[in-house]
């Protein structure tokens, strides 16, 4: 027999301070409702995100103005698009914040199915966009979309949902481990066809960490690594350019005209920036020396123009976001919300670490954008949605 507890009905003579405040909010005028809505926002998370987005718009213009003028005849081409992406991203963040956690559970399998459909559509000639020997973009009217970015969010959502449902059966290899690896394998197969080996490695790391957080036994996770390393080696040696990246990473100056070119000019950007930087807009490496200065290597432009202090400030903002994400995951109301918050936070932290380490020659070159800063609509919009979900989880713990 279970005991049911019921909160006493509030009355005018015995009302606690929190209940009185809640009652005053309920009877507040319509003009007060927006203030109540915004007061629930976690500005410790929102403010660093908005600062990074704002800095990103400015730095995209600084890094791309010369390139845009030469290619499109207007130095504000990328600026206007990034500013539009930023505004839409803020709206999507607010929309994601309004979605109940329970609704996200129901959306898990539809979003996974949509991710598979989008990854498959990339390989249809009428929809896929090829560039640089790879087909990673989907053409949707006047817009282009990168399905691998959406697949990452869908995978995090699926893993959170599945692992939270199977808490009592995670020790079973066929229930707690195999289904999640199969979903990862299907995503990886479609992404490798693009090809995009780096994204597959990142999805694999996210899956492994989330299974570890969910409680999958280490014997299953450790055994999987024994089979994973040979597969990674095979994929590395299949394409010669991947081997060249690894070799040039260890000695970029010996391959200054090909494999080490990007790393060398990135290091030159950081080195010439010094402590204080050359000043906003005064960078030199972005003038057709550093490839992709407004996307993959925007951190290098920041290092040159804003110096060490600017780099430290950017890393501080990312650190604040990641710290807050960890706190939200630890205080989430249930296992699904905790795993979802942890997965979003880890995916974001991994993206930051890989991009910054590549630009500082600490990792081999990998085409990966820097969250909230790099030019690109797909990455920015999906990261803003993820932050909205993270904020919702943080608010749910006090509801």
VENMO-V650975 format. One record per backbone hydrogen bond with DSSP energy under -1.0 kcal/mol. NH is the residue of the N-H (numbers start at 1). CO is the residue of the C=O. E is the energy in kcal/mol with one decimal. If there is no record, write none. Layout:
BEGIN
NH;CO;E, NH;CO;E
END
This chain:
BEGIN
20;16;-2.5, 21;17;-2.4, 22;18;-2.4, 23;19;-2.5, 24;20;-2.3, 25;21;-2.1, 26;22;-2.2, 27;23;-1.6, 28;25;-1.3, 32;29;-1.6, 36;32;-2.0, 37;33;-2.5, 38;34;-2.6, 39;35;-1.7, 40;37;-1.0, 41;38;-1.3, 43;41;-1.2, 45;42;-1.4, 46;42;-2.8, 47;43;-1.9, 49;45;-1.3, 50;46;-2.7, 51;47;-2.5, 52;48;-2.3, 53;49;-2.4, 54;50;-2.6, 55;51;-2.8, 56;52;-2.5, 57;53;-2.1, 58;54;-1.7, 59;55;-2.9, 60;56;-2.7, 61;57;-1.6, 62;58;-2.2, 63;59;-2.8, 64;60;-1.8, 65;61;-1.7, 68;64;-3.4, 69;65;-2.3, 70;66;-1.9, 71;67;-2.5, 72;68;-3.0, 74;68;-1.1, 77;74;-1.5, 80;76;-2.7, 81;77;-1.5, 82;78;-2.6, 83;79;-2.6, 84;80;-2.0, 85;81;-2.5, 86;82;-2.4, 87;83;-2.1, 88;84;-2.4, 89;85;-2.7, 90;86;-2.1, 91;87;-1.7, 92;88;-2.4, 93;89;-2.3, 94;90;-2.1, 95;91;-2.2, 96;92;-2.9, 97;93;-2.1, 99;96;-1.1, 104;100;-1.4, 105;101;-1.4, 106;102;-1.4, 107;103;-1.5, 108;105;-1.2, 111;107;-2.4, 112;108;-2.1, 113;109;-2.6, 114;110;-2.2, 115;111;-2.3, 116;112;-2.2, 117;113;-2.2, 118;114;-2.5, 119;115;-2.4, 120;116;-2.1, 121;117;-2.2, 122;118;-1.2, 123;120;-1.3, 124;121;-1.8, 127;124;-2.3, 128;124;-2.7, 129;137;-2.6, 131;134;-3.0, 134;131;-1.2, 135;194;-2.5, 137;129;-1.2, 138;145;-3.5, 139;127;-3.5, 140;143;-3.2, 143;140;-2.1, 145;138;-2.1, 149;146;-1.3, 151;147;-2.7, 152;148;-1.6, 153;149;-1.4, 154;150;-2.5, 155;151;-2.5, 156;152;-2.0, 157;153;-2.2, 158;154;-2.5, 159;155;-2.7, 160;156;-2.2, 161;157;-2.2, 162;158;-3.2, 163;159;-2.5, 164;160;-1.6, 165;161;-1.4, 166;162;-1.3, 169;166;-1.8, 172;169;-1.4, 175;172;-1.3, 176;172;-3.5, 177;173;-1.0, 178;173;-2.8, 181;177;-1.7, 182;178;-2.3, 183;179;-1.9, 184;180;-2.0, 185;181;-2.6, 186;182;-2.3, 187;183;-2.3, 188;184;-2.9, 189;185;-2.4, 190;186;-1.8, 191;187;-2.0, 192;188;-2.8, 193;189;-1.1, 194;191;-1.4, 200;196;-1.3, 201;197;-1.9, 202;198;-1.9, 203;199;-2.7, 204;200;-2.4, 205;201;-2.2, 206;202;-2.4, 207;203;-2.4, 208;204;-2.5, 209;205;-2.4, 210;206;-2.5, 211;207;-2.3, 212;208;-2.0, 213;209;-2.7, 214;210;-2.3, 215;211;-1.2, 216;211;-2.6, 221;217;-1.7, 222;218;-3.5, 223;219;-1.6, 224;220;-1.8, 225;221;-1.1, 227;223;-1.0, 228;224;-1.6, 229;225;-2.1, 231;227;-1.0, 232;228;-2.5, 233;229;-2.2, 234;230;-2.1, 235;231;-2.1, 236;232;-1.8, 237;233;-2.0, 238;234;-1.4, 243;239;-1.1, 244;240;-2.2, 245;241;-1.8, 246;242;-1.8, 247;243;-2.6, 248;244;-2.9, 249;245;-1.4, 250;246;-1.1, 251;247;-1.1, 254;251;-1.1, 258;255;-1.2, 260;255;-2.8, 261;258;-1.3, 264;260;-2.4, 265;261;-2.1, 266;262;-2.0, 267;263;-2.5, 268;264;-2.2, 269;265;-1.7, 270;266;-2.1, 271;267;-2.8, 272;268;-2.4, 273;269;-1.2, 277;273;-2.2, 278;304;-2.5, 279;305;-2.1, 282;279;-2.3, 287;284;-1.6, 288;286;-2.2, 289;285;-1.2, 290;285;-3.4, 297;292;-2.2, 298;295;-1.1, 301;297;-1.2, 302;298;-2.1, 303;299;-2.1, 304;300;-1.9, 305;301;-2.6, 306;302;-2.8, 308;274;-1.9, 309;275;-2.1, 310;306;-1.5, 311;307;-2.1, 312;308;-2.7, 313;309;-2.2, 314;310;-2.2, 315;311;-2.5, 316;312;-2.2, 317;313;-2.0, 318;314;-2.1, 319;315;-2.6, 320;316;-2.3, 321;317;-1.9, 322;318;-2.7, 323;319;-2.7, 324;320;-2.2, 325;321;-2.4, 326;322;-2.2, 327;323;-2.2, 328;324;-2.5, 329;325;-2.2, 330;326;-2.3, 331;327;-1.6, 338;334;-2.3, 339;335;-2.8, 340;336;-2.4, 341;337;-2.6, 342;338;-2.5, 343;339;-2.8, 344;340;-2.4, 345;341;-2.3, 346;342;-2.6, 347;343;-2.5, 348;344;-2.1, 349;345;-2.7, 350;346;-2.9, 351;347;-1.9, 352;348;-2.1, 353;349;-2.7, 354;350;-2.6, 355;351;-2.2, 356;352;-2.5, 357;353;-2.3, 358;354;-2.2, 359;355;-2.1, 360;356;-1.4, 361;358;-1.6, 362;357;-3.6, 363;357;-1.0, 368;366;-1.3, 373;370;-1.5, 374;370;-2.5, 375;294;-2.9, 380;376;-1.5, 381;377;-2.9, 382;378;-2.2, 383;379;-2.2, 384;380;-2.1, 385;381;-2.1, 386;382;-2.3, 387;383;-2.1, 388;384;-2.1, 389;385;-2.3, 390;386;-2.4, 391;387;-2.7, 392;388;-2.0, 393;389;-2.3, 394;390;-2.2, 395;391;-2.1, 396;392;-2.2, 397;393;-1.2, 398;395;-1.3, 399;396;-1.0
END
